[in-house]
């Protein structure tokens, strides 16, 4: 006999599915309690719903416990399971007018008694986890790329518009000439109305406190001309020397 089963969803996920399903039916829960470990009880007007989380199929004892808890109350009773029901539980639930429903891995609800089937809406509710990411695909992707997504390394370096030295994007003052290369200054340069001309950059004092040289236009390389970049620091400021 297969006594132990793997729950299709967690207790929190089962609660989300049950509350969503009841709300869709118009029986919005007004009171939520946890009478015992692994059990969540939701009370709507004229309806008491319990979610039973276990590692075995729900037995008649769960039905008897709900009957005892609501003895004398003029309410209908629903019981959700994440591991299904035994045949004895289904038989007892049918005879007592219970609504027995179980929840599958994608959050869909399945009815097992006459009363439960009468509640199933004519327009079905889309399963709660139908479009959730596949954990297996996420695991495979993580194994293939354990260091996270690969970012474009070219975004980490910027060229000083005055002297051309390439530096990390987090630097705000050029380490070579002291020009302002902060993101705000670069944006202002990009939005300059002087089309076809090199942007003029306001200078800040250099790192040793001396005034920086006046801003000048930066000559641009012809379109399509090859550019060199240092493999170590990423700089374009490379001097070519021709041997004799």
C-alpha positions as CSV (number, residue, x, y, z in Angstrom):
1,X,0.0,0.0,0.0
2,X,1.4,3.4,-1.0
3,X,0.9,5.2,2.3
4,X,3.2,8.2,1.9
5,X,2.9,10.6,-1.0
6,X,4.7,13.8,-2.1
7,X,2.5,16.9,-1.6
8,X,1.7,18.6,-4.9
9,X,2.2,22.0,-3.4
10,X,3.2,23.6,-0.1
11,X,0.7,24.6,2.6
12,X,1.2,28.3,1.7
13,X,0.6,27.5,-2.0
14,X,-2.5,25.4,-1.1
15,X,-3.9,28.3,0.9
16,X,-3.3,30.7,-2.1
17,X,-5.2,28.3,-4.4
18,X,-8.1,27.7,-2.0
19,X,-8.6,31.4,-1.2
20,X,-8.4,32.3,-4.9
21,X,-10.9,29.5,-5.8
22,X,-13.4,30.6,-3.1
23,X,-13.1,34.2,-4.1
24,X,-13.8,33.3,-7.7
25,X,-17.0,31.5,-6.5
26,X,-18.0,34.6,-4.5
27,X,-17.4,33.0,-1.1
28,X,-14.7,35.4,0.0
29,X,-13.1,34.2,3.3
30,X,-13.8,36.5,6.2
31,X,-12.0,34.6,8.9
32,X,-8.7,32.6,8.7
33,X,-7.3,30.5,11.5
34,X,-4.9,27.6,12.0
35,X,-6.6,25.2,14.4
36,X,-3.8,22.6,14.2
37,X,-0.4,22.1,12.6
38,X,-0.8,21.5,8.9
39,X,-4.4,22.8,8.8
40,X,-5.8,26.2,7.7
41,X,-9.4,27.0,8.2
42,X,-11.2,29.6,6.2
43,X,-14.7,30.8,7.1
44,X,-17.1,32.4,4.6
45,X,-20.8,33.2,5.1
46,X,-22.5,29.7,5.5
47,X,-19.3,27.9,4.5
48,X,-16.3,26.4,6.4
49,X,-13.3,25.3,4.4
50,X,-10.2,23.5,5.7
51,X,-6.9,22.9,3.9
52,X,-5.2,19.7,5.1
53,X,-1.5,19.4,4.5
54,X,-0.1,15.9,5.0
55,X,2.3,13.4,3.5
56,X,-0.4,10.8,3.1
57,X,-3.9,10.7,1.5
58,X,-6.5,12.3,3.7
59,X,-8.4,9.7,5.8
60,X,-11.9,9.8,7.3
61,X,-10.4,11.2,10.6
62,X,-10.0,14.6,8.9
63,X,-13.7,14.7,8.0
64,X,-14.8,13.7,11.4
65,X,-12.5,16.4,12.9
66,X,-14.2,19.1,10.8
67,X,-17.7,17.7,11.7
68,X,-16.8,17.9,15.4
69,X,-15.4,21.5,15.0
70,X,-18.6,22.7,13.3
71,X,-21.1,20.6,15.2
72,X,-24.5,22.4,15.3
73,X,-23.5,25.1,12.9
74,X,-25.7,25.6,9.8
75,X,-22.8,25.6,7.4
76,X,-21.6,23.6,4.4
77,X,-18.1,22.1,4.6
78,X,-15.2,21.9,2.2
79,X,-11.9,20.0,2.6
80,X,-8.9,20.6,0.4
81,X,-6.0,18.1,0.2
82,X,-2.6,18.2,-1.4
83,X,-2.1,14.4,-1.4
84,X,-5.6,13.2,-2.4
85,X,-8.2,11.2,-0.3
86,X,-8.5,7.5,0.6
87,X,-11.6,5.7,-0.7
88,X,-13.0,5.7,2.9
89,X,-12.7,9.4,3.1
90,X,-14.4,9.9,-0.2
91,X,-17.3,7.6,0.9
92,X,-17.7,9.4,4.2
93,X,-17.5,12.8,2.6
94,X,-20.2,11.8,0.1
95,X,-22.5,10.6,2.7
96,X,-22.0,13.7,4.9
97,X,-22.4,16.2,2.1
98,X,-18.8,17.3,2.2
99,X,-17.0,19.0,-0.7
100,X,-13.8,17.1,-1.1
101,X,-11.2,18.7,-3.5
102,X,-7.6,18.2,-4.1
103,X,-5.0,20.5,-5.6
104,X,-2.4,19.5,-8.3
105,X,1.0,20.7,-9.0
106,X,-0.1,23.6,-11.3
107,X,-2.7,24.8,-8.8
108,X,-5.8,23.3,-10.5
109,X,-8.7,22.1,-8.3
110,X,-10.3,18.7,-8.7
111,X,-13.7,17.7,-7.2
112,X,-14.3,14.2,-5.6
113,X,-17.8,14.4,-4.3
114,X,-21.2,15.5,-5.6
115,X,-21.3,18.7,-3.5
116,X,-17.8,19.6,-4.7
117,X,-18.7,19.0,-8.3
118,X,-21.8,21.3,-7.9
119,X,-19.5,24.1,-7.0
120,X,-17.2,23.8,-10.0
121,X,-17.9,26.9,-12.1
122,X,-19.1,26.6,-15.7
123,X,-16.3,29.0,-16.7
124,X,-13.2,27.3,-15.3
125,X,-10.7,29.2,-13.3
126,X,-7.2,29.2,-14.8
127,X,-4.8,27.2,-12.5
128,X,-2.9,29.4,-10.2
129,X,0.6,28.2,-11.2
130,X,0.0,27.4,-14.8
131,X,2.5,30.0,-16.0
132,X,5.0,29.7,-13.2
133,X,8.7,29.2,-14.2
134,X,9.8,25.6,-14.5
135,X,12.2,24.9,-11.6
136,X,14.0,22.3,-13.7
137,X,14.9,24.8,-16.4
138,X,16.0,27.3,-13.8
139,X,18.3,24.7,-12.3
140,X,19.8,23.7,-15.6
141,X,20.4,27.4,-16.5
142,X,22.1,27.9,-13.1
143,X,24.3,24.9,-13.6
144,X,25.4,26.2,-17.1
145,X,26.1,29.7,-15.8
146,X,26.8,29.6,-12.1
147,X,28.0,33.2,-12.0
148,X,24.8,34.7,-13.2
149,X,24.0,36.4,-16.5
150,X,26.8,37.7,-18.6
151,X,26.8,41.5,-18.8
152,X,28.1,43.5,-21.7
153,X,31.7,44.4,-20.6
154,X,31.7,47.4,-23.0
155,X,29.3,49.3,-20.7
156,X,31.9,49.2,-17.9
157,X,34.3,51.6,-19.7
158,X,34.0,55.2,-20.9
159,X,36.4,57.4,-22.8
160,X,37.3,60.8,-21.5
161,X,36.0,63.2,-24.2
162,X,39.0,65.6,-23.6
163,X,42.0,63.3,-23.6
164,X,40.6,60.0,-24.7
165,X,41.8,57.9,-21.8
166,X,39.5,55.0,-21.1
167,X,38.3,54.6,-17.5
168,X,35.8,52.7,-15.5
169,X,32.2,54.0,-15.7
170,X,32.1,54.7,-12.0
171,X,34.9,57.3,-12.2
172,X,33.5,60.9,-12.2
173,X,36.8,62.8,-12.7
174,X,39.3,61.8,-15.4
175,X,42.5,60.5,-13.7
176,X,44.5,61.9,-16.6
177,X,43.3,65.4,-17.2
178,X,40.8,66.1,-14.4
179,X,37.8,66.5,-16.8
180,X,34.2,65.9,-15.5
181,X,33.2,62.5,-16.9
182,X,30.3,61.9,-14.5
183,X,27.1,60.4,-16.0
184,X,25.4,63.8,-15.9
185,X,28.3,65.4,-17.8
186,X,28.2,62.6,-20.4
187,X,24.5,63.0,-20.8
188,X,24.9,66.8,-21.3
189,X,27.5,66.2,-23.9
190,X,25.3,63.7,-25.8
191,X,22.5,66.2,-25.9
192,X,24.7,69.1,-27.1
193,X,22.9,71.0,-29.9
194,X,26.2,71.4,-31.8
195,X,25.7,68.7,-34.3
196,X,28.7,67.4,-36.1
197,X,31.1,68.9,-33.5
198,X,32.9,67.3,-30.7
199,X,31.3,68.0,-27.3
200,X,32.9,70.5,-25.0
201,X,33.4,69.3,-21.4
202,X,33.6,71.5,-18.4
203,X,36.7,70.7,-16.3
204,X,37.0,70.1,-12.6
205,X,40.1,70.5,-10.5
206,X,42.4,67.6,-11.0
207,X,43.3,65.1,-8.3
208,X,46.2,67.2,-6.9
209,X,44.1,70.4,-6.6
210,X,45.6,72.2,-9.6
211,X,43.3,73.9,-12.1
212,X,42.7,71.7,-15.1
213,X,43.6,73.0,-18.6
214,X,40.8,74.7,-20.5
215,X,38.3,72.5,-22.3
216,X,39.0,71.8,-25.9
217,X,37.3,70.0,-28.8
218,X,38.2,66.4,-29.1
219,X,39.1,65.3,-32.6
220,X,37.1,62.2,-33.6
221,X,38.5,59.3,-35.6
222,X,37.1,58.9,-39.1
223,X,34.0,56.7,-39.3
224,X,34.9,53.1,-39.8
225,X,38.5,53.6,-38.8
226,X,40.0,50.8,-36.6
227,X,40.4,51.5,-32.9
228,X,42.8,49.9,-30.5
229,X,41.9,48.9,-26.9
230,X,44.3,47.8,-24.2
231,X,43.6,44.2,-23.1
232,X,44.6,45.0,-19.5
233,X,42.8,48.3,-18.7
234,X,40.5,48.8,-21.7
235,X,42.1,52.1,-22.6
236,X,42.0,53.5,-26.2
237,X,44.9,55.9,-25.3
238,X,47.5,53.8,-27.1
239,X,50.6,55.3,-28.8
240,X,51.8,53.4,-31.8
241,X,55.6,53.4,-32.4
242,X,57.1,52.4,-35.7
243,X,60.6,50.8,-35.5
244,X,63.3,52.1,-37.8
